[in-house]
């Protein structure tokens, strides 16, 4: 569908908010949301607020334009003289995401408010992957997450991470109060699976639990595929009879879930497309997820093997989700670091509605400053100081600091600091960041979802394997929608990859795909997919879309190890452990340094990096 007529039918010629702002900066909240309404009435957002910008966001082009020049060594020679070092600080932090902000929090917690701290970030907003998308339309405000969604983790939160979350005023035990399930209950909405004609012979939406025989009876499948899917989703025999539990685990650790399904469980290849959207965390798909990991995550086909799987840690009470995801965590941190930028002491009950004074972030009178749109291009130890060069407003600028924490994309560090040892460079180059794309589409109405009886859609072979209505959690008084005739955010997730390649190569392919695709091309994919999935419910892509924000993350989440593609070595020999070693007066944070894409990992790595600096100063 790429002819001019097709594009008009999809609405590609419609004047929606793509690259600027939606309806200027109109204010207002649904009448029933009095708390948020009063707060925002007092704190009018300005057109400069990054959360209001639509079109291509996330790692948007200007935020990563310098990356190639950095890698190619353009700034390897000291780009500035001592005389050009314009400011002096006690600590400079490279990266204003959760890890960088947490590092500033821990440093101030240890040394008090005295030290001068500067946080430099290449984006026009703080928070890193914790990104807020905000839309104002027809007198209402709609808030979505453009990156990290919540603070949940399968691993225990450390004392330091728990203390930080508690100090920010987040009462995680209250999360169940704010989960918004009203739409599903009131309108009888359920999960749906979209079968596409390219892989299943026809476009068809099937509502219901995709594990039950009656679901597969309605799906467009061959008889062989239907029979095998019903078998796999039921009680399975022991496909590895004769092997011990230990032998089974060892074998499964070294084969992909795809190989297990096809070669061990003897599933028909006709059924494989149903699993194309399945796999493990961080863009692992059916062909790159170890079969053992699939079993541990409860995927189908293993319940007859008697594996005696280890119970994963699950701190069930340690979950929390704001309407804007972890952007509210970042905003709370900024409120602690620079109180003048967020009026009043904020908590989980107030931060969603709070406005950020972006003009206060880099106030010369503040002990802690955040300088946005300032990509760092060179970091260099120099005696009792660290020299940091960065780009801002088309010019190369410089600051001098006693210490520095690199809470940025760890893969860039060898180019930022070419003096580091070769073995550390090699370790830092080992992982490949996971590409991801979180898209928020503001729909003028969601009657098509209602007519189809679905609130979330799995589309295993489409560009966006997942799409769902996002009414938002109700924390802070937020409530985005109540009836199908009202606007709502539709959240779509894409994980670009290249099936058949090793996982790291798939990540590299996905990175390049996101970097080379224009917003117009993304928009076309979005409109086409929504039209195909929701068309039978009356959805009109030319009329029903009010705004689109594409949060592309070519340099997305931290790389995590697995038993298929990574060597089994002692923890101290893992690349992330070698790569994060202190170099002179520079320490390294970011979740990359913990090889885990979780908020608590970003916080813990910040704490470790600060502790290393305190130890260097003889303070711990």
C-alpha positions in Angstrom: 0.0 0.0 0.0 2.4 2.7 -1.2 0.6 4.4 -4.1 -0.6 8.0 -3.6 -4.2 6.7 -3.3 -3.2 4.2 -0.7 -1.3 6.8 1.3 -4.3 9.1 1.2 -6.6 6.3 2.4 -4.3 5.7 5.3 -4.2 9.3 6.2 -0.6 10.1 5.4 -1.8 13.5 4.1 -3.7 14.4 7.3 -2.5 17.4 9.3 -1.8 15.5 12.6 0.8 16.4 15.1 3.9 14.8 13.8 6.9 17.0 14.3 5.8 19.9 16.4 3.1 20.2 19.1 -0.5 19.1 19.3 -3.0 22.0 19.4 -0.3 24.4 20.6 -0.1 24.0 24.3 -3.8 23.7 25.2 -4.4 22.9 28.8 -7.0 20.8 30.5 -7.9 17.5 32.0 -11.0 15.3 32.0 -13.6 16.9 34.3 -13.5 14.0 36.7 -9.7 14.3 37.5 -9.8 17.2 39.9 -6.4 16.7 41.5 -4.4 16.7 38.2 -6.6 19.5 36.8 -6.0 21.8 39.7 -2.2 21.2 39.7 -1.8 21.7 36.0 -4.0 24.8 36.0 -1.5 26.3 38.4 1.5 25.1 36.4 0.9 25.8 32.7 3.1 23.8 30.4 5.2 25.7 27.9 5.8 24.8 24.3 9.5 24.1 25.2 8.7 21.1 27.3 10.2 18.1 25.7 7.4 15.7 26.7 5.0 17.7 24.4 7.1 17.1 21.3 5.7 14.5 18.9 7.2 12.9 15.8 10.5 11.1 16.2 11.7 11.0 19.8 13.7 8.6 22.0 17.2 8.6 20.5 16.1 11.2 18.0 18.6 12.2 15.2 20.1 15.3 16.9 20.7 13.3 20.1 23.0 10.8 18.4 24.4 12.8 15.5 27.8 13.0 17.2 28.2 9.3 17.8 29.8 8.4 14.5 32.3 11.3 14.8 33.2 10.2 18.3 33.7 6.6 17.2 35.8 7.7 14.2 38.2 9.6 16.5 37.3 13.1 15.5 37.8 14.3 19.1 40.5 11.8 20.2 43.1 14.6 20.3 42.2 17.0 23.1 39.8 19.3 21.3 40.2 22.1 23.8 43.1 23.8 25.6 43.3 24.4 29.3 42.4 28.0 28.7 39.2 26.9 27.0 38.0 24.9 30.1 35.2 27.3 31.0 33.9 25.9 34.3 35.2 23.9 37.3 33.1 21.3 39.2 33.7 18.8 41.9 31.9 16.1 39.9 30.7 15.8 36.3 28.3 13.1 35.4 27.9 12.1 31.7 24.4 10.9 31.2 21.2 12.2 32.7 19.2 9.0 32.8 18.2 7.1 36.0 21.7 6.0 36.6 23.3 9.5 36.2 20.6 11.2 38.3 21.0 8.5 41.0 24.7 9.0 41.0 24.2 12.7 41.8 21.7 11.7 44.5 24.2 9.2 46.1 27.1 11.6 45.9 25.1 14.4 47.6 23.8 11.9 50.2 27.4 11.0 51.1 29.0 14.5 51.0 26.0 16.9 51.6 24.8 19.7 49.3 28.3 21.4 49.1 29.9 19.7 46.0 29.3 21.4 42.7 27.8 18.8 40.3 27.1 19.1 36.6 25.1 16.5 34.6 25.6 16.5 30.9 23.2 14.7 28.5 22.9 14.5 24.8 19.1 14.6 24.8 16.7 17.6 25.2 15.2 15.9 28.2 16.6 14.1 31.3 15.6 10.5 32.2 17.4 8.5 29.5 15.1 5.7 28.5 12.6 6.8 31.1 10.8 9.1 28.7 7.4 10.9 29.1 5.1 11.5 26.2 2.3 14.0 26.8 -0.5 15.0 24.5 -3.1 17.8 24.9 -6.2 17.3 22.9 -9.8 18.5 23.1 -9.2 20.0 26.5 -7.7 16.8 28.0 -4.3 15.6 28.8 -3.0 12.1 27.9 0.3 10.8 29.4 2.1 7.8 28.1 5.5 6.2 28.6 8.1 6.3 25.8 10.6 3.9 27.4 11.1 2.2 30.7 7.7 1.4 32.1 8.1 0.4 35.7 10.5 -0.5 38.5 9.7 -4.2 38.6 12.5 -6.7 38.5 12.9 -10.5 39.0 15.9 -9.8 41.3 15.9 -8.4 44.8 16.3 -4.6 45.2 19.4 -3.7 47.1 19.3 -1.7 50.3 20.6 1.4 48.4 18.0 1.1 45.6 15.2 0.6 48.1 16.3 3.6 50.1 16.4 5.8 47.1 12.9 4.7 46.0 11.6 5.2 49.5 13.2 8.7 49.8 11.5 9.7 46.6 8.2 9.0 48.3 7.2 6.0 46.2 5.1 3.6 48.2 5.4 0.5 46.1 3.0 -1.5 48.2 0.2 0.8 47.0 0.6 -0.1 43.3 -2.5 -2.3 43.2 -4.6 0.8 44.1 -3.6 2.4 40.8 -3.9 -0.4 38.3 -6.6 0.7 35.8 -8.7 -2.3 34.7 -12.0 -0.4 34.4 -12.1 -0.6 30.6 -11.7 -4.4 30.5 -14.3 -5.0 33.2 -16.9 -2.5 31.9 -16.7 -3.4 28.2 -15.7 -7.1 28.5 -12.4 -6.6 26.7 -9.9 -9.4 26.4 -6.6 -10.2 24.6 -6.6 -10.7 20.9 -4.2 -12.2 18.4 -3.9 -10.9 14.9 -3.0 -13.5 12.2 -1.6 -11.8 9.1 -2.2 -13.0 5.5 1.5 -13.1 4.6 2.1 -15.9 7.2 -1.3 -17.4 7.9 -3.2 -17.0 4.6 -5.6 -14.3 5.7 -5.9 -11.3 8.0 -7.9 -12.4 11.0 -8.3 -11.2 14.6 -9.0 -14.0 17.1 -10.2 -13.0 20.6 -9.5 -15.0 23.7 -6.9 -17.0 25.6 -4.2 -18.2 23.1 -3.6 -21.3 25.0 -7.0 -23.0 24.7 -8.2 -25.4 22.0 -11.2 -23.2 21.2 -8.9 -20.3 20.4 -6.9 -22.4 17.9 -10.2 -23.7 16.4 -11.0 -20.1 15.2 -7.5 -19.4 14.0 -6.5 -19.5 10.3 -4.1 -22.5 10.6 -3.3 -25.7 8.7 -4.6 -28.9 10.3 -1.1 -29.9 11.2 -0.3 -26.5 12.8 -3.6 -26.5 14.7 -3.1 -30.0 16.1 0.5 -29.3 17.2 -0.4 -26.0 18.8 -3.2 -27.6 20.8 -0.7 -30.3 21.9 2.0 -27.9 22.9 -0.4 -25.7 24.9 -1.8 -28.7 26.7 -0.1 -31.5 28.7 3.1 -32.5 26.9 4.8 -35.9 27.0 8.4 -36.1 28.0 10.1 -35.3 24.7 13.5 -36.1 26.2 12.7 -39.3 28.0 15.8 -41.3 28.9 17.8 -38.2 29.9 18.3 -37.1 33.5 17.0 -33.7 34.6 20.6 -32.4 34.6 21.2 -33.7 31.1 18.0 -32.1 29.9 18.9 -28.8 31.3 22.4 -28.9 29.8 21.0 -29.8 26.4 18.2 -27.1 26.5 20.8 -24.4 27.5 22.6 -25.0 24.2 19.7 -25.0 21.8 17.2 -22.3 20.8 13.5 -22.4 21.6 12.9 -22.7 17.9 15.1 -25.8 17.6 13.4 -27.3 20.6 9.9 -26.8 19.1 10.9 -28.1 15.6 13.4 -30.9 16.4 12.6 -32.1 19.9 8.9 -31.4 20.3 8.4 -32.2 16.5 6.2 -29.3 15.9 5.1 -28.7 12.3 7.0 -25.8 10.6 3.5 -24.5 9.7 3.0 -23.5 13.4 6.3 -21.6 13.7 4.9 -18.2 12.7 2.7 -18.3 15.8 5.9 -18.1 17.9 7.6 -15.4 15.9 6.8 -12.7 18.6 7.7 -15.0 21.5 11.0 -15.3 23.3 12.9 -14.0 26.3 13.6 -10.5 27.5 15.5 -7.9 25.6 14.6 -8.7 22.0 15.3 -12.4 22.2 13.1 -14.1 19.7 12.1 -17.7 19.2 15.4 -18.4 17.3 17.7 -16.6 19.8 16.1 -17.5 23.2 17.8 -20.6 24.8 15.2 -23.4 25.2 16.1 -23.5 28.9 15.3 -19.9 29.4 12.0 -20.4 27.6 11.2 -23.2 30.0 12.1 -21.0 33.0 9.9 -18.3 31.7 6.9 -20.6 31.4 6.7 -20.8 27.6 4.8 -23.8 26.2 6.1 -27.3 25.4 8.1 -28.2 28.6 5.6 -29.2 31.2 6.2 -32.9 30.6 9.9 -32.8 31.0 10.0 -32.8 34.8 12.8 -30.3 34.8 12.5 -29.2 38.4 13.1 -25.6 37.4 14.5 -23.2 39.9 12.1 -20.7 41.2 12.9 -17.2 40.0 13.0 -14.5 42.6 9.9 -12.4 42.4 9.5 -9.5 44.9 5.8 -9.2 44.1 5.3 -6.1 46.2 8.2 -4.3 44.5 6.3 -3.2 41.4 5.2 0.3 40.5 4.0 1.9 37.3 3.4 5.6 36.7 1.4 6.8 33.7 4.7 8.0 32.2 6.6 5.0 33.4 9.9 5.7 35.1 10.0 9.3 33.8 8.2 10.1 37.1 11.2 8.5 39.0 13.5 10.7 37.0 11.4 13.8 37.7 11.3 13.0 41.5 15.1 12.7 41.4 15.4 16.1 39.7 13.1 17.5 42.4 15.6 16.3 45.1 18.7 17.5 43.2 17.3 20.9 42.0 14.3 21.8 44.1 13.9 25.1 42.3 13.1 23.2 39.1 10.1 21.4 40.6 8.0 23.6 42.9 7.4 22.1 46.3 8.5 18.7 47.7 7.1 16.1 45.3 5.9 12.6 46.0 4.2 9.8 44.0 0.9 11.6 44.6 2.0 14.9 43.0 4.8 14.3 40.5 2.5 13.2 37.6 0.9 16.7 37.5 4.0 18.7 38.4 5.6 20.9 35.7 9.4 21.0 35.4 11.1 24.4 35.2 13.5 23.5 32.4 15.0 27.0 32.6 16.1 26.2 36.2 18.0 23.0 35.4 21.2 24.8 34.5 21.0 27.7 36.9 24.5 29.0 37.7 23.4 29.6 41.3 22.5 25.9 41.8 25.0 23.5 43.3 23.7 20.8 41.0 23.0 21.6 37.3 21.7 19.6 34.4 22.8 20.7 30.9 20.7 19.2 28.1 21.4 18.8 24.4 25.1 18.6 25.3 26.7 15.3 24.0 30.0 14.6 25.6 32.7 13.9 23.0 35.9 13.5 25.0 36.9 12.6 28.6 40.5 12.8 29.7 42.3 12.3 33.0 44.7 15.2 33.6 46.6 15.0 36.9 44.3 16.0 39.7 41.4 16.8 37.4 39.3 15.4 34.5 38.8 17.3 31.4 35.4 16.9 29.7 34.6 18.3 26.2 31.0 18.4 24.9 29.1 19.9 22.1 26.4 22.5 22.7 24.8 25.0 20.2 27.1 23.9 17.4 30.3 24.6 19.5 32.7 22.5 21.4 32.8 23.5 25.1 34.8 22.3 28.0 34.6 21.9 31.8 37.1 20.6 34.3 36.2 18.4 37.3 37.8 16.7 40.2 36.0 13.5 39.3 33.8 12.1 36.6 31.2 9.4 36.4 30.3 7.9 32.9 26.6 7.0 33.3 26.2 6.8 29.5 26.1 4.2 26.8 29.1 2.1 27.8 29.9 1.1 24.2 31.0 4.7 23.5 33.5 4.9 26.4 36.5 3.5 24.4 36.1 6.4 22.0 35.5 8.9 24.7 38.6 7.8 26.6 41.0 6.2 24.0 43.6 5.9 26.8 41.9 3.1 28.7 43.7 -0.3 28.5 43.1 -2.5 25.5 41.5 -5.3 27.5 39.0 -2.9 29.0 38.2 -1.5 25.5 37.6 -5.0 24.3 35.3 -5.8 27.2 33.3 -2.6 26.6 32.9 -3.4 23.0 31.6 -6.9 23.7 27.9 -6.2 24.3 25.5 -4.8 21.7 22.7 -2.5 23.0 19.2 -3.9 22.4 17.2 -1.8 19.9 13.6 -1.1 20.8 10.8 1.2 19.7 7.9 2.4 21.9 5.2 4.3 19.9 2.3 6.2 21.4 -0.6 6.8 19.0 -3.3 9.2 20.2 -6.6 7.8 18.9 -9.6 10.1 18.6 -11.8 7.2 19.8 -11.4 3.5 20.4 -14.8 2.1 19.3 -12.9 -0.3 17.0 -11.3 -2.0 19.9 -14.6 -2.2 21.7 -16.4 -3.7 18.7 -13.7 -6.3 18.3 -13.8 -7.0 22.1 -10.0 -6.5 22.6 -7.8 -4.2 24.7 -4.4 -5.6 23.7 -3.3 -7.3 20.6 -0.5 -9.7 19.9 0.6 -9.7 16.2 3.4 -12.2 16.1 4.5 -11.5 12.5 3.8 -7.8 12.2 6.3 -4.9 12.6 4.8 -4.1 16.0 4.2 -7.5 17.7 2.3 -5.8 20.5 -0.3 -3.1 20.7 -2.6 -2.2 23.6 -4.8 0.5 24.9 -3.2 2.5 27.6 -5.7 4.2 30.0 -2.8 4.9 32.4 -2.4 4.0 36.0 -4.5 6.3 38.3 -1.6 7.4 40.6 -1.6 11.2 41.2 -5.2 11.5 40.1 -4.5 10.7 36.5 -7.2 9.1 34.4 -7.0 9.3 30.7 -10.3 7.9 29.4 -13.6 6.5 30.3 -15.8 5.8 27.2 -15.0 4.3 23.7 -16.0 7.7 22.1 -13.2 9.4 24.0 -9.6 9.7 22.8 -7.0 7.3 24.2 -3.4 6.3 23.8 -2.6 3.1 21.9 0.9 1.9 22.8 2.8 -0.1 20.2 6.1 -2.0 20.7 8.6 -3.0 18.0 11.8 -4.9 18.5 13.6 -4.8 15.1 15.7 -7.8 14.4 16.8 -10.2 11.6 15.8 -13.8 12.2 18.5 -16.3 11.5 21.4 -14.3 12.7 23.1 -14.6 16.1 21.5 -12.3 18.7 24.2 -9.6 18.7 24.1 -9.4 14.9 20.3 -9.1 15.1 20.8 -6.2 17.5 23.2 -4.5 15.2 20.8 -5.0 12.3 18.0 -3.6 14.4 20.0 -0.5 15.4 20.8 0.3 11.8 17.2 -0.2 10.8 16.0 2.3 13.4 18.7 4.8 12.5 17.9 4.7 8.8 14.1 4.7 8.9 12.4 8.1 8.6 9.5 9.2 10.7 7.3 9.1 7.6 8.2 5.5 7.0 7.4 4.6 10.6 4.1 6.4 10.3 3.2 4.5 7.3 3.9 1.2 9.0 1.8 2.3 12.0 -1.1 3.3 10.0 -1.0 0.2 7.8 -0.9 -2.1 10.8 -3.7 -0.4 12.7 -5.9 -0.4 9.6 -5.4 -4.1 9.1 -5.9 -5.1 12.7 -8.7 -2.8 13.5 -10.4 -2.3 10.1 -13.1 -4.9 10.8 -14.1 -2.9 13.9 -14.6 0.3 11.8 -11.2 1.9 12.4 -10.3 4.6 9.8 -6.6 5.5 9.9 -7.2 8.7 8.0 -9.8 10.0 10.5 -9.1 8.2 13.8 -5.5 9.2 14.5 -4.8 12.5 16.3 -1.1 12.3 16.9 1.9 10.0 16.8 5.1 9.9 18.9 7.7 7.3 17.9 10.3 6.7 20.6 13.0 4.9 18.7 15.8 3.5 20.8 18.6 2.1 18.5 20.8 2.2 21.6 18.2 0.8 23.9 18.5 -1.5 26.8 21.5 -3.1 28.3 22.8 -6.4 26.8 22.2 -9.5 28.9 24.0 -12.7 28.7 22.6 -16.1 27.6 23.7 -19.7 27.3 23.5 -19.7 23.5 25.6 -16.8 22.5 27.9 -16.0 25.4 30.7 -17.9 27.0 30.2 -19.5 30.5 32.9 -17.7 32.5 33.2 -16.8 36.2 31.4 -13.6 37.2 34.7 -11.6 37.6 35.6 -12.4 34.0 32.3 -11.2 32.5 32.9 -8.3 30.0 30.7 -5.9 31.9 32.8 -6.4 35.1 36.1 -5.9 33.3 34.7 -2.9 31.3 33.4 -1.0 34.3 36.7 -0.7 36.2 37.7 2.7 37.4 40.2 4.5 35.2 42.0 7.3 37.1 39.4 9.7 38.4 36.7 8.3 36.2 34.2 5.6 37.2 31.5 3.9 35.2 27.8 3.5 35.9 24.7 2.8 33.7 22.8 -0.5 33.6 25.2 -1.6 30.9 27.8 -1.9 33.7 25.5 -4.4 35.4 24.5 -6.3 32.2 20.9 -6.1 33.2 18.2 -3.8 31.8 16.4 -3.0 35.0 15.9 0.2 36.9 17.4 -1.2 40.1 20.5 -2.2 38.2 20.9 1.4 36.9 20.6 2.6 40.5 23.0 0.0 41.9 25.7 0.8 39.3 25.4 4.5 40.2 25.9 3.6 43.8 28.9 1.5 43.1 30.5 4.2 40.9 30.0 6.8 43.7 31.5 4.4 46.3 34.6 3.9 44.1 35.1 7.7 44.0 34.6 8.0 47.7 37.1 5.2 48.3 39.5 7.0 46.0 39.1 10.1 48.2 39.7 8.0 51.4 36.1 8.7 52.6 34.8 5.1 52.9 
